[in-house]
Amino acid sequence: MFEMLVDAGSHAGEPFLATALSLASRVDAFACGFQVLPLQPPVALSFETALLEAEEQSARARRDWWLTQCTQAGVEGEWEILRGEVAPAIAKRSRLADLVCLEVSVAGGARDVLSPEPDRALVQSAGPLLLVPSVWNGPTATRVLVAWNGSAEAANAIRAAMPLLARATDICVLDGEQACLPGITPSPLPLQAWMSRHGIQAQWESLDPARQRELSIADVARRMGADLLVMGAYGHHWTSAFGRSQMTQTLLSHIDRPILLSH
């Protein structure tokens, strides 16, 4: 069974939760809601202990609420409390999940107030992530843009997105992989044929970075009305046509639609 982890702590907004559960229902996923709590220090003042205990009780009380949300959405689910620093705790739990759903603010930044670079920390350490803008209130994974550059990270993102792609109504692959020189450079990956063998039909749009520097992933996503972007993260850098060398961080700082990332 496809398993989704959903950051459903007390900070989670209703649009994000509705998006995550709607997606879980579409792909017949198991929806495991979670909240991350800090570890209790070996020595703590009485008021600190009281605050930690209150937070613990509040988190445990959310289990019934979450299971009710799952039932209303028509999905099977469970509730877990993760302990530790946010990024490492989520990364560890993601080893036994297919997708981790996180809410991000409009300005970027997964909801981790403890880390100065939460997006980078989570992307580099966790499994495939679905980042949903806090203001997003629409369908997800019906019109999908796949950003392809031939990297292992991009391939991992596509493989993680397969259950979503299988149910999408419109898929466009923006192919920025450089053409090979026979006998001189390695052959490109046969992504189009591989997707077709898996029953995924997509429109194909090639991109020559040397001639189309003004084109960006965000431009194509807006043009096609994409409600999901699938891409690798922090792998082989995209050329200038796809943004600066830190393209992933740039996208996250201007996120306006759900993004599925994988490293």
N, C-alpha and C positions, 0 to 999 in steps of 0.2 A: 504494500500500500504506500502511495505517495504521502510523505509526512511533511507537514508545514509547521514550523515554529513561529508563533506570533507573539511579539512583545506587547502584551496586554496589561501592563502594570497600570497603576492609578493615573499615570500621565497620558495614557493612550486616548486619542480623540475618537469620537463616534464615526466620522467619515473613514478613518483608517481601518477601524475594526470592521465596518461594513464591507469595505473593499476586500480585506483579507478573508473574511468568512464567505463572501460571495465567490471569490476565486476558489476557495477550498471546496465549495459546493460544486462548482463547474468541473473540477478535475477529480472529484470523488476522493479528496484528501483527508487524512487524519489531521485535525487541527489541535496542536498542543500549545495552549496559551502559557505564557510564563512571565514572571517578574523577577528581576535581579535584586537581591538584598546584599548589603555589605557583610563581611565577616565580622563577628563580634571580637573586639580587641581583647587580648589576655587580661588587661587591666582597664577598667572603665569606671567612671564616676557614676553615682547612683542615678543621676538624671539622664546620663547617656544610656545606661542600661534600660531605663524605663522607656526611652524613645525607641530603642531598638526592639524591645518587646512589643510596643504598640504597633510598630511597622510590620513586625512578624505576624501579629494577629490580623492586621488589616489585609496583608497579602494572602493569608490562608483563607480568610473570609471571602476572597474573590473567586474561590473555586466554584461554589454553587452558581455564582453569577455567570462565570465563563461557560459552564456546562449548559446553563439555560440559553446563553447566546448561541452555542453550537446547535442545540436542539432546534431552536427557532430557524437557524440557517439550514437545517437538514444535514448536518455533518456530525461525524463522530469526533470526540475530542477528549482532552484531559488537561489538567492544570498542574504546573510545576513551579517550584520556587528554586531559583538558581542562586548560589552564593559565591561571592568574590567580586573582583573588579569587573566592570560591565563587559568590556571587550573580551578578556580571557574567558569569562564564564560563558558568554554566548558562543565563542569560538569552540570551546570544549563540547558544549551540548550539540553544536551543529554537526559534529562527527557522526551522529546518529539521526540526521535529518536530511531531507532532500532540498529544502528551501527555508530560509529564515526571513520572516517579514518584519521590517522595521519601519517606523514612522520617522520622517525627516522634516525639519522645519523648512519653510520656504527658502531661507537663505542657505540651506545645506546644514549638515551636521546631524547625525543620528542622535537620538536623545540620550546622550551620555555626558552628563555634566562633570564627570570625574576625569575625562580625558581631553587634553588640549586639541587633539586631532582624532575625534572619534571615528570619522568615516575611514580615514586611512588605517587606523588600528583595527577596525572591524573587517575591512575589506582584505587586509593583508593576512588576517589570522583565521577568519571564519570561512565556512563553506559558502555556497551560492546564496546571495542576498537579494531580496526584493525590497527596494527602497521606495516607499510611497510618500509623496508630499502630503503634509498635514492638511493642505487645502484641497487635495484631490477628492472629487465627489462625482465619479463617473464610472463607466465600464473599464475593465482592465483586461488586457490580453485578447481583445477582439481584432484590433489592428496593430500589428507588431512590426517594428523595424529592427532588423538584425544588422549590427555593425560587424563586418567581417574583415579581418586583416591576416588571416592564416595563422595566428598565434595559438599556442596551447590554451591561453586564457580565454580567447574568443571561442575556441572549440568546446571548452568546459562549460562556458555560459550557454551555448546552444544545446548541449546535451542536457544540462539542468532544466532548460526551458521546454524540452520536448513535450511534456504533458500539456503545457499551455499552448504551444504551437499547434498541436494536434486538434485543438478546439478553436483556433483563431479563424476568422473569416477572411482576413486579408494580411498577407505577409510580404514584406519587401526586404530583400537582402542587399545591403549597400556594400559592394565588394571592392575593397581597397587593397587586396592582396596584389603585390607586384607580379607582373607577368614574368615567367621564367624564360631563360635562354637555353634552348635544348642542348644538352650535353655540357652546359657551363654552370647553370644554377639548379638547385633542387626543384623538383616538380611541385606545383601547388597542390594543396589538398582538394580532392574531388567533392567539395561540399554539396554542390547542386545535385549530383547523382546520389550522394549519400542521403540527403534529405528526401529525395524522390523515392528512394527505396523504403524509407520509413513512412511513406504516405504524406509527406509534407510538401505541398505545392506552394511555390513562392514566385513573386516577380523578382527579377534580377536587374540590378542597376550597378553597372561597373563605374569605377571612379579612377581617373588618372590624376593622381595628386599633383603631377607636374603641370597639368593644364587647368585644373579646377580648384585652385587654391581658395577661392571664395566660398566654396561649398563646405558646409559643416554638417555633422550628424544632427544637430538641433534643427537646422534648416530643413533637412529632409523629413525629420519627424513631424515638424509643423505642417509641411506641405501635404503629407499623407494623412494627417490627423491621427498619428499613432497614439495609442493609449498604453503602449509598453515598448521600452527600448531594451534590447538584449545585447550585451557587449562584455568583452573581457576587461579586466582591470589590472593596471600596473604591470602589464606584460611588455611585449615589444612595443615601443612607442609608435603611435600613429604619426604619420607625416603631418606637415603643417596644414594640409587640407582638412584634417580632422581635429585640429586644435594644437595647442602647445604640447610640449613633452609631458606635462602633467595634465593631460586631457581629462582623465577620470575625475581628478579633484576639481577641475574647472567646471565640468558638467554638474558635479554634486553641489557646487556653490550657486548654480543657477537652475536647479532641478524644478521642472514644471510638469513632469509626468512620471509615472512609475518606471524604474530602471531595474533590470535584473543584471547583477554583476557577478562575475566569478574570477578568481585569480588562478 
